[in-house]
Amino acid sequence: GEAVNETKRRFMGTFWNTYAFYVLYANIDKFDPLQYKLEYNKLGVMDRWILSRMHSLIREVDIRLEKYDILYAARALQDFTDELSNWYVRRNRERFWGPDMPQDKINAYLTLFTVLENLTLLSAPFVPFTAETIYQNLIGKRIQGAPESVHLADFPEYREDRIDIELEQQMKLVLDIVVLGRAARNASAIKNRQPLSEILVVSEVKLSDEYIEIVLDELNIKNLRWLEGAGELLDYSFKPQLRTLGQRMGKDIPAAQKMLSELSGRDTMAELNDRGFITLEIDGTAYELSTDDLLIEEQSAAGYAAESNANLTVALATELTADLIEEGLMREIVSKVQNMRKDAGFEVLDRIRLYYEADTEIETMLSNRNGEISTDILAVEILKLGDRSGKKWNINGHNVTLLVEKI
């Protein structure tokens, strides 16, 4: 019972937040789903993916409920709403922000509405009251001739032709790479706003270009490179195994320890794999050492932060060029200014002047990237602070004072 309740609580919270997100923007735009038709061939990859997942979910829940497997059905709903909220909505929310009603925004609205409508019907047996509330607001009161309660409506039916197995597999790989990529960033303590040059991936399955774009954008990385094996991402260090070598080498052990510590990790490992042993020569005696004679430690190769799961290894190239460092500083400043704009209560489209006081490194960055920054923060000018007072920030170790002024 407790597991079901926990799943239910998490599911309801996530479901409600996603519904609230839709309602917020649909009200701003006075969007009415009945005035448009979902044209499947006009949809981008994210929309087709969430609809495919939805039809797979309907099929899954249907099969499970027939077998009275309530817990599994509930968990499938929970997993789906997590992906809907933390992946689909988060990555697509900007599509709801712009003015007017271009086709792409219509697609985003209709896709999200369709998913919420089906999710409401699907979840009615699990969360009757939440489902009823959402149903009334989305469908019951708005659509002529709709059943007056979610509990009188038909259970949704999945469409085989909307389930795209390959698309779901590609997106699953995207999500797996992203999770490991984030873990690698955390382990190396490199902020998300700091762009990196490359992510290396070892995987049986490869992604096509449109999915690679999503990975690079999500992880803030410039390039993805596929590797055949994880060899390039790993390094090794060696020590003598005293249990086997103690008697054989006697007084030569300290010398062996020093020589082993100076060997190239990868070349030595390759030689061990290839020949089965390596040779150390100490004062005219040649010792042949096999893997049994060595303590071998594996670590991320220098310059990489690697993470893996059962069938996937990813590594971030952690070396920062001057250009990457500058771009990282730029993104931090843009983010701080966006927050300052919000705190000052400026409208999304208000133009501003930005005043600053900072060291030469930041100043150089501001002049190098003036155009890019101005576009991002809607600044008409970026000027020295002079005798005005602003807000002090520490940005990647630099002291910076900033002031935003509406025009």
Wavefront OBJ file of the C-alpha trace (Angstrom):
o trace
v 0.000 0.000 0.000
v 2.748 2.447 0.951
v 4.485 2.060 -2.429
v 1.209 2.742 -4.231
v 0.567 5.839 -2.109
v 4.040 7.270 -2.700
v 3.737 6.672 -6.458
v 0.295 8.267 -6.361
v 1.521 11.377 -4.525
v 4.412 11.925 -6.909
v 2.249 11.241 -9.932
v -0.476 13.659 -8.802
v 1.997 16.454 -8.083
v 3.725 16.147 -11.441
v 0.453 15.708 -13.356
v -1.084 18.761 -11.668
v 1.977 20.964 -12.341
v 1.948 20.039 -16.018
v -1.782 20.734 -16.255
v -1.263 24.095 -14.472
v 1.501 24.995 -16.944
v -0.837 24.317 -19.887
v -3.720 26.298 -18.349
v -1.488 29.286 -17.534
v -0.370 29.752 -21.146
v -3.646 28.661 -22.783
v -5.380 31.431 -20.788
v -2.797 34.059 -21.763
v -3.171 33.112 -25.444
v -6.920 32.358 -25.221
v -6.020 29.078 -26.903
v -8.953 26.837 -27.852
v -7.899 23.339 -28.982
v -11.210 22.899 -30.833
v -10.251 25.588 -33.331
v -7.260 23.603 -34.559
v -6.562 20.113 -35.771
v -3.472 18.138 -34.775
v -1.647 17.607 -38.084
v 0.719 14.777 -37.388
v 2.943 15.312 -40.447
v 3.722 18.880 -39.293
v 5.055 17.797 -35.895
v 8.693 17.890 -34.840
v 10.526 15.044 -33.184
v 9.708 15.978 -29.560
v 5.962 16.142 -30.270
v 5.948 12.845 -32.169
v 7.959 11.249 -29.373
v 5.635 12.228 -26.498
v 2.579 11.152 -28.536
v 4.227 7.809 -29.306
v 5.040 7.360 -25.599
v 1.429 8.235 -24.787
v -0.020 5.591 -27.123
v 2.483 3.034 -25.769
v 1.361 3.975 -22.256
v -2.348 3.539 -23.078
v -1.571 0.083 -24.450
v 0.564 -0.778 -21.405
v -1.992 0.386 -18.805
v -4.794 -1.385 -20.667
v -2.925 -4.717 -20.668
v -1.899 -4.339 -16.998
v -5.376 -3.457 -15.729
v -6.832 -6.478 -17.516
v -4.426 -8.593 -15.468
v -5.206 -6.604 -12.286
v -1.556 -5.519 -12.120
v -2.370 -2.178 -10.471
v 1.112 -1.380 -9.145
v 2.820 -1.799 -12.521
v 0.155 0.266 -14.281
v 0.555 3.023 -11.675
v 4.329 2.967 -12.088
v 4.034 3.238 -15.872
v 1.852 6.345 -15.391
v 4.373 7.794 -12.949
v 7.328 7.255 -15.330
v 5.384 8.800 -18.180
v 4.429 11.964 -16.263
v 8.058 12.350 -15.134
v 9.203 12.325 -18.760
v 6.315 14.586 -19.787
v 7.193 17.177 -17.166
v 10.981 16.959 -16.786
v 11.778 16.355 -20.418
v 8.970 17.295 -22.836
v 7.603 20.395 -21.083
v 10.960 21.607 -19.791
v 12.618 21.366 -23.182
v 9.642 22.850 -25.027
v 8.389 25.538 -22.681
v 9.902 28.372 -24.741
v 7.570 27.431 -27.598
v 4.665 28.676 -25.443
v 6.274 32.020 -24.613
v 6.372 33.930 -27.897
v 3.734 36.341 -29.194
v 1.122 35.404 -31.862
v 0.217 31.840 -32.840
v 2.734 30.374 -35.325
v 2.345 26.736 -36.444
v 5.065 25.545 -34.079
v 3.220 27.006 -31.088
v -0.077 25.474 -32.257
v 1.725 22.103 -32.484
v 3.063 22.479 -28.938
v -0.374 23.392 -27.535
v -2.247 20.643 -29.367
v 0.332 18.005 -28.454
v 0.264 18.931 -24.772
v -3.554 19.163 -24.761
v -3.885 15.735 -26.400
v -1.509 14.182 -23.870
v -3.272 15.799 -20.885
v -6.692 14.762 -22.187
v -5.631 11.114 -22.528
v -3.704 11.144 -19.256
v -6.825 12.434 -17.479
v -8.927 9.560 -18.817
v -6.160 7.017 -18.135
v -5.604 8.110 -14.558
v -9.294 8.248 -13.534
v -9.242 4.773 -11.906
v -6.110 5.736 -9.887
v -6.776 9.342 -8.822
v -10.542 9.818 -9.268
v -10.842 13.317 -7.765
v -7.800 14.895 -9.417
v -8.821 13.360 -12.746
v -12.383 14.710 -12.390
v -11.196 18.263 -11.595
v -8.829 18.346 -14.558
v -11.406 16.718 -16.828
v -14.039 19.362 -16.020
v -11.648 22.238 -16.722
v -10.119 20.813 -19.895
v -13.029 19.001 -21.498
v -16.318 18.694 -19.595
v -17.277 22.364 -19.475
v -15.735 23.308 -22.805
v -16.705 20.647 -25.283
v -20.311 20.296 -26.422
v -21.713 16.823 -25.940
v -18.735 15.590 -23.865
v -19.626 13.081 -21.113
v -20.426 15.026 -17.950
v -17.853 13.178 -15.848
v -14.468 11.594 -16.504
v -15.900 8.422 -14.979
v -18.549 8.241 -17.714
v -16.044 8.795 -20.511
v -14.592 5.923 -22.547
v -11.145 4.625 -21.650
v -8.738 5.969 -24.294
v -7.705 3.708 -27.176
v -4.174 3.571 -28.453
v -3.344 3.962 -32.135
v -0.817 1.468 -33.452
v 0.238 3.866 -36.247
v 1.238 6.530 -33.691
v 3.633 4.220 -31.846
v 7.126 4.663 -33.237
v 9.405 2.150 -31.523
v 12.603 3.450 -33.099
v 11.806 7.028 -32.116
v 11.185 5.927 -28.515
v 14.456 3.968 -28.449
v 16.447 6.914 -29.819
v 14.949 9.268 -27.231
v 15.610 6.740 -24.455
v 19.284 6.734 -25.490
v 19.253 10.563 -25.501
v 17.892 10.518 -21.934
v 20.457 7.922 -20.819
v 23.352 9.935 -22.297
v 22.022 13.123 -20.669
v 21.734 11.491 -17.223
v 25.326 10.186 -17.397
v 26.537 13.494 -18.844
v 25.013 15.408 -15.926
v 26.582 12.965 -13.467
v 29.989 13.474 -15.119
v 29.593 17.253 -14.838
v 28.707 16.963 -11.150
v 31.652 14.665 -10.480
v 34.059 17.104 -12.135
v 32.379 20.139 -10.464
v 31.983 21.994 -13.766
v 28.889 24.233 -13.795
v 26.144 23.587 -16.351
v 26.543 27.070 -17.782
v 30.184 26.378 -18.645
v 30.214 25.084 -22.243
v 32.526 22.128 -22.963
v 34.173 21.161 -26.234
v 33.257 17.505 -26.561
v 31.299 14.547 -25.234
v 32.535 11.047 -26.127
v 30.049 8.187 -26.216
v 30.566 4.419 -26.333
v 27.294 2.767 -27.318
v 26.126 -0.131 -29.511
v 23.306 2.042 -30.870
v 24.064 5.416 -32.481
v 21.864 8.514 -32.571
v 20.887 10.312 -35.770
v 21.716 14.017 -36.080
v 18.471 15.557 -34.800
v 18.864 13.629 -31.532
v 22.552 14.525 -31.222
v 21.467 18.202 -31.396
v 19.180 17.657 -28.394
v 21.998 16.072 -26.353
v 24.453 18.881 -27.164
v 21.920 21.585 -26.361
v 20.797 19.959 -23.117
v 24.349 19.363 -21.826
v 25.835 22.605 -23.233
v 28.528 20.865 -25.305
v 29.864 21.707 -28.765
v 30.426 18.300 -30.309
v 29.651 14.586 -29.858
v 32.080 11.864 -30.903
v 31.313 8.130 -30.990
v 34.010 5.757 -29.759
v 34.381 2.044 -30.503
v 35.499 1.177 -26.971
v 36.054 2.908 -23.659
v 39.863 2.445 -23.866
v 40.526 6.079 -24.738
v 38.565 7.264 -21.697
v 40.301 5.104 -19.121
v 43.772 5.091 -17.675
v 45.517 2.591 -15.379
v 48.075 2.595 -12.608
v 50.140 -0.373 -11.403
v 51.683 -1.538 -8.134
v 53.438 -4.812 -7.332
v 51.226 -7.539 -5.816
v 53.332 -8.367 -2.760
v 51.569 -11.668 -2.168
v 53.009 -13.174 -5.364
v 56.111 -11.022 -5.853
v 57.397 -10.631 -2.273
v 59.506 -13.797 -2.289
v 60.350 -13.770 -5.983
v 61.736 -10.216 -6.068
v 62.895 -9.696 -2.499
v 64.999 -6.549 -2.229
v 64.080 -5.495 -5.819
v 60.486 -4.711 -4.762
v 61.093 -0.953 -4.070
v 62.759 -0.555 -7.483
v 59.865 -2.452 -9.131
v 57.360 -0.205 -7.355
v 59.080 2.920 -8.709
v 59.324 1.535 -12.277
v 55.679 0.459 -12.310
v 54.524 3.898 -11.139
v 56.319 5.496 -14.114
v 54.835 3.243 -16.818
v 52.295 4.565 -19.315
v 48.974 3.191 -18.082
v 47.341 2.474 -21.422
v 50.371 1.070 -23.240
v 51.116 -1.225 -20.312
v 47.515 -2.432 -20.209
v 47.592 -3.050 -23.972
v 50.789 -5.073 -23.619
v 49.310 -7.124 -20.749
v 46.204 -7.852 -22.825
v 48.287 -8.655 -25.872
v 51.204 -10.739 -24.498
v 49.880 -11.722 -21.083
v 52.870 -10.201 -19.250
v 55.252 -7.229 -19.079
v 58.986 -7.345 -18.445
v 60.856 -5.297 -15.842
v 64.649 -5.296 -15.817
v 66.241 -4.545 -12.468
v 70.054 -4.709 -12.032
v 70.471 -7.237 -14.835
v 67.559 -9.481 -13.747
v 64.537 -9.642 -16.079
v 61.216 -10.232 -14.304
v 58.102 -11.250 -16.211
v 54.968 -9.967 -14.480
v 51.444 -11.137 -15.369
v 48.170 -9.525 -14.222
v 48.288 -11.791 -11.147
v 51.536 -10.096 -10.108
v 50.059 -6.586 -10.317
v 47.532 -4.434 -8.475
v 45.769 -2.576 -11.286
v 43.621 0.523 -10.704
v 41.318 2.035 -13.309
v 40.502 5.751 -13.495
v 39.193 8.385 -15.947
v 41.947 9.380 -18.371
v 43.466 12.810 -17.777
v 41.251 15.533 -19.257
v 38.038 13.452 -19.139
v 35.206 12.906 -16.681
v 33.654 9.530 -17.482
v 30.479 7.841 -16.217
v 28.912 4.576 -17.323
v 25.991 2.235 -16.843
v 25.533 -1.356 -18.058
v 25.670 -0.643 -21.797
v 26.749 2.966 -22.149
v 29.837 5.025 -21.326
v 30.037 8.790 -21.743
v 32.908 11.135 -21.023
v 33.143 14.913 -21.044
v 36.349 16.549 -22.238
v 37.041 18.768 -19.224
v 39.786 20.962 -20.668
v 38.696 24.589 -20.986
v 40.056 26.809 -23.767
v 40.141 30.600 -23.348
v 37.166 30.774 -25.713
v 35.091 28.298 -23.664
v 35.950 30.125 -20.426
v 34.851 33.407 -21.970
v 31.572 31.901 -23.156
v 30.991 30.431 -19.680
v 31.451 33.892 -18.129
v 29.058 35.344 -20.687
v 26.342 32.807 -19.859
v 26.717 33.479 -16.123
v 26.372 37.234 -16.619
v 23.369 36.831 -18.929
v 21.717 34.614 -16.318
v 22.356 37.156 -13.517
v 20.962 39.999 -15.644
v 17.856 37.950 -16.517
v 17.269 37.484 -12.759
v 17.797 41.198 -12.114
v 15.307 42.065 -14.868
v 12.736 39.758 -13.238
v 13.388 41.086 -9.724
v 12.959 44.647 -11.008
v 9.555 43.666 -12.445
v 10.469 44.455 -16.073
v 8.267 43.052 -18.828
v 9.697 40.314 -21.063
v 10.061 42.717 -24.002
v 11.313 45.796 -22.093
v 14.608 47.161 -23.424
v 17.309 48.028 -20.911
v 20.678 49.650 -20.355
v 23.236 47.512 -18.521
v 25.879 49.243 -16.371
v 28.867 47.321 -15.045
v 32.067 47.544 -13.061
v 34.508 44.624 -13.389
v 38.111 43.490 -13.918
v 39.796 43.548 -17.343
v 38.982 39.905 -18.107
v 35.243 40.530 -17.775
v 35.563 43.847 -19.586
v 37.292 42.168 -22.539
v 34.559 39.516 -22.622
v 31.822 42.183 -22.600
v 33.392 44.002 -25.532
v 34.128 40.760 -27.483
v 30.583 39.503 -27.080
v 28.672 42.761 -26.848
v 26.236 41.873 -29.655
v 25.433 38.397 -28.373
v 24.850 39.593 -24.800
v 22.764 42.598 -25.860
v 20.473 40.330 -27.888
v 20.013 37.894 -24.983
v 19.194 40.540 -22.358
v 17.537 43.101 -24.711
v 20.134 45.780 -23.908
v 20.476 48.805 -26.174
v 23.773 49.743 -24.516
v 26.310 48.241 -22.118
v 28.083 51.013 -20.200
v 30.539 51.603 -17.345
v 28.880 51.954 -13.932
v 30.713 55.187 -13.038
v 29.339 56.686 -9.801
v 26.053 54.748 -9.888
v 25.527 51.951 -7.381
v 24.599 48.463 -8.513
v 24.364 44.919 -7.238
v 27.574 43.029 -6.414
v 28.070 39.481 -7.753
v 30.852 36.964 -7.669
v 30.948 35.341 -11.103
v 33.333 32.379 -11.465
v 35.732 34.093 -9.054
v 35.416 37.585 -10.551
v 33.865 40.458 -8.587
v 31.316 42.204 -10.794
v 28.825 44.984 -10.043
v 25.762 45.229 -12.289
v 22.848 47.649 -12.667
v 19.876 47.308 -15.009
v 17.837 50.322 -16.100
v 14.609 50.231 -18.107
v 14.435 52.538 -21.114
l 1 2 3 4 5 6 7 8 9 10 11 12 13 14 15 16 17 18 19 20 21 22 23 24 25 26 27 28 29 30 31 32 33 34 35 36 37 38 39 40 41 42 43 44 45 46 47 48 49 50 51 52 53 54 55 56 57 58 59 60 61 62 63 64 65 66 67 68 69 70 71 72 73 74 75 76 77 78 79 80 81 82 83 84 85 86 87 88 89 90 91 92 93 94 95 96 97 98 99 100 101 102 103 104 105 106 107 108 109 110 111 112 113 114 115 116 117 118 119 120 121 122 123 124 125 126 127 128 129 130 131 132 133 134 135 136 137 138 139 140 141 142 143 144 145 146 147 148 149 150 151 152 153 154 155 156 157 158 159 160 161 162 163 164 165 166 167 168 169 170 171 172 173 174 175 176 177 178 179 180 181 182 183 184 185 186 187 188 189 190 191 192 193 194 195 196 197 198 199 200 201 202 203 204 205 206 207 208 209 210 211 212 213 214 215 216 217 218 219 220 221 222 223 224 225 226 227 228 229 230 231 232 233 234 235 236 237 238 239 240 241 242 243 244 245 246 247 248 249 250 251 252 253 254 255 256 257 258 259 260 261 262 263 264 265 266 267 268 269 270 271 272 273 274 275 276 277 278 279 280 281 282 283 284 285 286 287 288 289 290 291 292 293 294 295 296 297 298 299 300 301 302 303 304 305 306 307 308 309 310 311 312 313 314 315 316 317 318 319 320 321 322 323 324 325 326 327 328 329 330 331 332 333 334 335 336 337 338 339 340 341 342 343 344 345 346 347 348 349 350 351 352 353 354 355 356 357 358 359 360 361 362 363 364 365 366 367 368 369 370 371 372 373 374 375 376 377 378 379 380 381 382 383 384 385 386 387 388 389 390 391 392 393 394 395 396 397 398 399 400 401 402 403 404 405 406 407
